Amino acid sequence: MLAAQKAAEQATASTALLKVFSSVQYLARQGLALQRHAECQGNLMQLLQLRYEDVIIIQPWWSGTTNFLSPESQNEILEMFSHSIQH
């Protein structure tokens, strides 16, 4: 049972991270800033809140995890996109 629960949590986290990656990719492609001075009012946070309202299964992940949305994480995601483009 524990293995099944862990697998379900990992699937939810994977889905949520894919939403984060696709949102960052969209904003970068449009040339829009990811965040503003007030972190909760940035383009990325607003877009993710809108997307997470539509996908009920990842709402608990959204409320409990914010460390994947830090400026350092956002920069790392953008860096990964730039490396994939260069290759």
Stockholm file with secondary structure:
# STOCKHOLM 1.0

chainA/1-87         MLAAQKAAEQATASTALLKVFSSVQYLARQGLALQRHAECQGNLMQLLQLRYEDVIIIQPWWSGTTNFLSPESQNEILEMFSHSIQH
#=GR chainA/1-87 SS CHHHHHHHHHHHHHHHHHHHHHHHHHHHHHTCCSCCSSGGGSHHHHHHHHHHHHCGGGHHHHHHCCGGGSHHHHHHHHHHHHHHHHC
#=GC SS_cons        CHHHHHHHHHHHHHHHHHHHHHHHHHHHHHTCCSCCSSGGGSHHHHHHHHHHHHCGGGHHHHHHCCGGGSHHHHHHHHHHHHHHHHC
//
